[in-house]
Amino acid sequence: MKPMTEAHLAILRRHMVEVIALQADLMSEEIGKDILGERVLEPMRRVRRHLFVPPELAAMAYHDTPLPIGFDKTVSQPFICALMADLLDPQPHEAVLEVGTGLGYQAAVLAELARQVGIGKCGPLTSA
């Protein structure tokens, strides 16, 4: 089989957003809304999730599932990324601190929505 092109991946990205919209509709009672805002869905169509996973998983990057990214970490499920961004509702003039949702994908989506995104590291909790 020949390798996927950026055009193929763009089609899968659009399909991923359609699946996210379907899940939002199906889970409307649980999440308290019927749809996720277009302002969030549009960046989900643009941000190339396959760049945030190991190359051998690029073909699976647009499945609505968390994926391992090494370092005992995963990139979050796209529906969860979209839901978190929608509930946060960052505005273009705001700064956002993203901590512990993976190695960059959520921050990249938030960067499309807010003026600035800071990235923090979530480490083990220690007592004083």
C-alpha beads as a LAMMPS data file, in Angstrom:
LAMMPS data file: protein, C-alpha beads

128 atoms
127 bonds

1 atom types
1 bond types

-500.0 500.0 xlo xhi
-500.0 500.0 ylo yhi
-500.0 500.0 zlo zhi

Masses

1 110.0

Atoms # bond

1 1 1 0.000 0.000 0.000
2 1 1 1.315 3.465 -0.778
3 1 1 1.808 5.955 2.073
4 1 1 -0.880 8.436 3.037
5 1 1 -0.529 11.953 1.703
6 1 1 -1.455 15.233 3.394
7 1 1 -4.617 15.198 1.225
8 1 1 -5.603 11.800 2.630
9 1 1 -4.937 12.975 6.174
10 1 1 -7.007 16.142 5.614
11 1 1 -9.985 13.970 4.614
12 1 1 -9.547 11.869 7.753
13 1 1 -9.326 15.064 9.846
14 1 1 -12.648 16.317 8.423
15 1 1 -14.211 12.916 9.113
16 1 1 -12.864 13.041 12.702
17 1 1 -14.663 16.353 13.243
18 1 1 -17.897 14.867 11.877
19 1 1 -17.555 12.015 14.386
20 1 1 -16.919 14.525 17.190
21 1 1 -20.097 16.428 16.233
22 1 1 -22.069 13.175 16.179
23 1 1 -20.766 12.200 19.615
24 1 1 -21.660 15.624 21.017
25 1 1 -25.209 15.166 19.753
26 1 1 -25.455 11.642 21.196
27 1 1 -24.020 12.735 24.552
28 1 1 -25.924 16.016 24.767
29 1 1 -27.642 15.091 28.039
30 1 1 -24.320 14.178 29.668
31 1 1 -22.377 17.221 28.470
32 1 1 -25.205 19.737 28.826
33 1 1 -25.227 20.960 25.222
34 1 1 -26.388 19.680 21.850
35 1 1 -23.428 20.820 19.768
36 1 1 -19.854 21.921 20.151
37 1 1 -19.161 25.387 18.824
38 1 1 -17.900 25.880 15.289
39 1 1 -15.193 28.072 16.780
40 1 1 -13.712 24.896 18.331
41 1 1 -14.512 22.503 15.494
42 1 1 -12.742 24.641 12.894
43 1 1 -9.326 24.383 14.630
44 1 1 -9.934 20.647 15.019
45 1 1 -10.159 20.543 11.210
46 1 1 -6.891 22.481 10.850
47 1 1 -4.556 21.129 13.540
48 1 1 -2.656 18.164 12.150
49 1 1 -2.908 15.577 14.936
50 1 1 -0.701 13.128 13.037
51 1 1 2.261 15.408 13.796
52 1 1 1.750 14.806 17.530
53 1 1 1.929 11.001 17.415
54 1 1 4.756 8.662 16.432
55 1 1 5.023 8.322 12.621
56 1 1 3.954 4.680 12.713
57 1 1 0.603 5.778 14.238
58 1 1 -0.061 8.611 11.763
59 1 1 -2.689 6.547 9.935
60 1 1 -4.604 6.197 13.242
61 1 1 -4.208 9.826 14.307
62 1 1 -7.737 10.782 13.267
63 1 1 -9.501 7.896 14.970
64 1 1 -11.439 9.120 17.972
65 1 1 -9.208 7.404 20.467
66 1 1 -6.277 8.303 22.709
67 1 1 -2.933 7.230 21.239
68 1 1 0.396 6.456 22.907
69 1 1 3.038 9.093 22.263
70 1 1 5.915 7.659 24.268
71 1 1 7.231 8.683 27.677
72 1 1 4.303 6.700 29.219
73 1 1 1.957 9.423 27.883
74 1 1 -0.980 9.523 25.493
75 1 1 -2.505 12.183 23.301
76 1 1 -6.124 12.622 24.381
77 1 1 -9.128 11.381 22.434
78 1 1 -10.141 14.084 19.891
79 1 1 -13.701 14.295 21.259
80 1 1 -12.315 15.010 24.733
81 1 1 -9.928 17.647 23.330
82 1 1 -12.810 19.352 21.537
83 1 1 -15.099 19.143 24.578
84 1 1 -12.448 20.583 26.913
85 1 1 -11.762 23.453 24.522
86 1 1 -15.476 24.132 24.040
87 1 1 -16.199 24.145 27.778
88 1 1 -13.169 26.343 28.460
89 1 1 -14.265 28.737 25.690
90 1 1 -10.975 30.659 25.478
91 1 1 -11.344 34.058 23.839
92 1 1 -8.923 35.607 21.331
93 1 1 -7.722 38.173 23.888
94 1 1 -7.085 35.618 26.671
95 1 1 -4.026 33.618 27.717
96 1 1 -4.422 29.941 28.614
97 1 1 -2.202 27.635 30.661
98 1 1 -2.343 24.043 29.427
99 1 1 -1.068 21.438 31.889
100 1 1 -0.913 17.695 31.462
101 1 1 -3.195 16.894 28.498
102 1 1 -0.469 15.381 26.320
103 1 1 2.560 16.582 24.426
104 1 1 1.186 19.448 22.381
105 1 1 -2.008 18.582 20.507
106 1 1 -4.390 20.227 23.002
107 1 1 -2.086 23.238 23.226
108 1 1 -2.069 23.515 19.422
109 1 1 -5.881 23.519 19.338
110 1 1 -6.019 26.109 22.131
111 1 1 -3.458 28.263 20.291
112 1 1 -6.012 28.624 17.499
113 1 1 -8.534 29.997 20.013
114 1 1 -6.583 32.158 22.469
115 1 1 -4.002 34.927 22.207
116 1 1 -1.344 32.929 24.058
117 1 1 -0.936 29.395 25.407
118 1 1 1.509 28.537 28.150
119 1 1 2.482 24.923 28.591
120 1 1 3.093 23.532 32.045
121 1 1 4.401 20.176 33.168
122 1 1 2.279 17.952 35.333
123 1 1 4.549 16.037 37.663
124 1 1 4.107 13.923 40.748
125 1 1 2.537 15.616 43.755
126 1 1 4.734 15.923 46.807
127 1 1 3.840 16.818 50.348
128 1 1 5.314 19.902 52.030

Bonds

1 1 1 2
2 1 2 3
3 1 3 4
4 1 4 5
5 1 5 6
6 1 6 7
7 1 7 8
8 1 8 9
9 1 9 10
10 1 10 11
11 1 11 12
12 1 12 13
13 1 13 14
14 1 14 15
15 1 15 16
16 1 16 17
17 1 17 18
18 1 18 19
19 1 19 20
20 1 20 21
21 1 21 22
22 1 22 23
23 1 23 24
24 1 24 25
25 1 25 26
26 1 26 27
27 1 27 28
28 1 28 29
29 1 29 30
30 1 30 31
31 1 31 32
32 1 32 33
33 1 33 34
34 1 34 35
35 1 35 36
36 1 36 37
37 1 37 38
38 1 38 39
39 1 39 40
40 1 40 41
41 1 41 42
42 1 42 43
43 1 43 44
44 1 44 45
45 1 45 46
46 1 46 47
47 1 47 48
48 1 48 49
49 1 49 50
50 1 50 51
51 1 51 52
52 1 52 53
53 1 53 54
54 1 54 55
55 1 55 56
56 1 56 57
57 1 57 58
58 1 58 59
59 1 59 60
60 1 60 61
61 1 61 62
62 1 62 63
63 1 63 64
64 1 64 65
65 1 65 66
66 1 66 67
67 1 67 68
68 1 68 69
69 1 69 70
70 1 70 71
71 1 71 72
72 1 72 73
73 1 73 74
74 1 74 75
75 1 75 76
76 1 76 77
77 1 77 78
78 1 78 79
79 1 79 80
80 1 80 81
81 1 81 82
82 1 82 83
83 1 83 84
84 1 84 85
85 1 85 86
86 1 86 87
87 1 87 88
88 1 88 89
89 1 89 90
90 1 90 91
91 1 91 92
92 1 92 93
93 1 93 94
94 1 94 95
95 1 95 96
96 1 96 97
97 1 97 98
98 1 98 99
99 1 99 100
100 1 100 101
101 1 101 102
102 1 102 103
103 1 103 104
104 1 104 105
105 1 105 106
106 1 106 107
107 1 107 108
108 1 108 109
109 1 109 110
110 1 110 111
111 1 111 112
112 1 112 113
113 1 113 114
114 1 114 115
115 1 115 116
116 1 116 117
117 1 117 118
118 1 118 119
119 1 119 120
120 1 120 121
121 1 121 122
122 1 122 123
123 1 123 124
124 1 124 125
125 1 125 126
126 1 126 127
127 1 127 128
